Amino acid sequence: MLALFLQTLTITIPVFSMLFLGVLLRRLGQIDENFIHTASRLTFNVSMPVMLFLAILHADLSTALQPAVLGYFVLATLLGYLFAWGWAILRVPRAERGIYVQGSFRGNNGIIGLALATSLYGDYGLSLGGILGGVVILCYNTLSVIVLEVYNPNSKTSVWNIFKSILRNPLIIGVLLAIPFAYWRVPLPSWLTTSGEYLAQLTLPLALICIGGTLSLASLRASSSLAIGASLMKMIWLPILATVGAFFCGFRNAELAILFLYFASPTAAASYVMARAAGGNHELAAAIIVITTLVAVVSTNIGLFVLQWGGWI
């Protein structure tokens, strides 16, 4: 358990270091609001779609493909999403609901979830986690577009407009374009793959610097209650409900542990990028990311300890 705790720290400390760098650069005047706006748009429209395309392209779809695990994850994610949305309707101001719901259900599985799954279960964790990651990407982005579009003050909400927003979303386009390449194992020229990897490597540090540049004590105080509420939903209530549901559905050992890690991952940096692109309260989105990443260091290890103590993984 100590080794896993140290592994979690190894993954989360670089995240916090990039967030702190963003705060420091903003304080020193090296970046400003115009830079953050432009960099966020570049991340959303270019580097993150390329990163998702390559993630799907490199996934081994023929290894550890488990329809039951994938199906349960999609179902549990959808139910958690609807639960968070229903709670937001009752407790959250309308203008903040889209950001609150996205922060409550969208996890950082591509970085933290997959890394911990690989650390625990080696190649099997990498294979199952990678395939699950492809489902996660498509599911999270589609659901995020829907809830952000519904509460976007500049959008005329209708089924057709939401459908068009989903189809036009660069992150979803990146995933959909990658699926046939991954399924039929279509090779790409090495120069194109290398260029894509250069772009993909920009994504996380640039997004985290933008998040850090957005943070301030004033914005954290202003959004503290909503950010804490969404963080508790993301890190405590939904992972418990989803993991208990997986247990009663018969999942055990590596499959149960990997499902837990994916449900218990902190809110993804992509939620900030999408919130800003949708004209939402990106300061609230940034606060949720910071709080959930901090909580994950403790909650992930406690959850795994309970599962190991019970002899279920």
Secondary structure as the mmCIF struct_conf table of DSSP 4:
data_model
#
loop_
_struct_conf.conf_type_id
_struct_conf.id
_struct_conf.beg_label_comp_id
_struct_conf.beg_label_asym_id
_struct_conf.beg_label_seq_id
_struct_conf.end_label_comp_id
_struct_conf.end_label_asym_id
_struct_conf.end_label_seq_id
HELX_RH_AL_P HELX_RH_AL_P1 LEU A 2 ARG A 27
TURN_TY1_P TURN_TY1_P1 LEU A 28 GLY A 29
BEND BEND1 GLN A 30 ILE A 31
HELX_RH_AL_P HELX_RH_AL_P2 GLU A 33 LEU A 42
HELX_RH_PI_P HELX_RH_PI_P1 THR A 43 SER A 47
HELX_RH_AL_P HELX_RH_AL_P3 MET A 48 LEU A 57
TURN_TY1_P TURN_TY1_P2 HIS A 58 HIS A 58
BEND BEND2 ALA A 59 ALA A 59
TURN_TY1_P TURN_TY1_P3 LEU A 61 SER A 62
BEND BEND3 THR A 63 ALA A 64
HELX_RH_AL_P HELX_RH_AL_P4 PRO A 67 ARG A 91
BEND BEND4 VAL A 92 VAL A 92
HELX_RH_3T_P HELX_RH_3T_P1 ARG A 94 GLU A 96
HELX_RH_AL_P HELX_RH_AL_P5 ARG A 97 PHE A 105
STRN STRN1 GLY A 107 GLY A 107
HELX_RH_PI_P HELX_RH_PI_P2 ASN A 109 GLY A 113
HELX_RH_AL_P HELX_RH_AL_P6 LEU A 114 VAL A 150
TURN_TY1_P TURN_TY1_P4 TYR A 151 TYR A 151
TURN_TY1_P TURN_TY1_P5 PRO A 153 ASN A 154
BEND BEND5 SER A 155 SER A 155
HELX_RH_AL_P HELX_RH_AL_P7 VAL A 159 ARG A 168
HELX_RH_AL_P HELX_RH_AL_P8 PRO A 170 TYR A 183
TURN_TY1_P TURN_TY1_P6 TRP A 184 ARG A 185
HELX_RH_AL_P HELX_RH_AL_P9 SER A 190 THR A 214
HELX_RH_AL_P HELX_RH_AL_P10 LEU A 217 ALA A 222
TURN_TY1_P TURN_TY1_P7 SER A 223 SER A 223
HELX_RH_AL_P HELX_RH_AL_P11 SER A 224 LEU A 232
HELX_RH_PI_P HELX_RH_PI_P3 MET A 233 TRP A 237
HELX_RH_AL_P HELX_RH_AL_P12 LEU A 238 PHE A 248
TURN_TY1_P TURN_TY1_P8 CYS A 249 GLY A 250
HELX_RH_AL_P HELX_RH_AL_P13 ASN A 253 PHE A 263
TURN_TY1_P TURN_TY1_P9 ALA A 264 ALA A 264
BEND BEND6 SER A 265 SER A 265
HELX_LH_PP_P HELX_LH_PP_P1 PRO A 266 PRO A 266
STRN STRN2 THR A 267 THR A 267
HELX_LH_PP_P HELX_LH_PP_P2 ALA A 268 ALA A 268
TURN_TY1_P TURN_TY1_P10 ALA A 269 ALA A 269
HELX_RH_AL_P HELX_RH_AL_P14 ALA A 270 ALA A 277
TURN_TY1_P TURN_TY1_P11 ALA A 278 GLY A 279
HELX_RH_AL_P HELX_RH_AL_P15 HIS A 282 TRP A 309
TURN_TY1_P TURN_TY1_P12 GLY A 310 GLY A 311
#
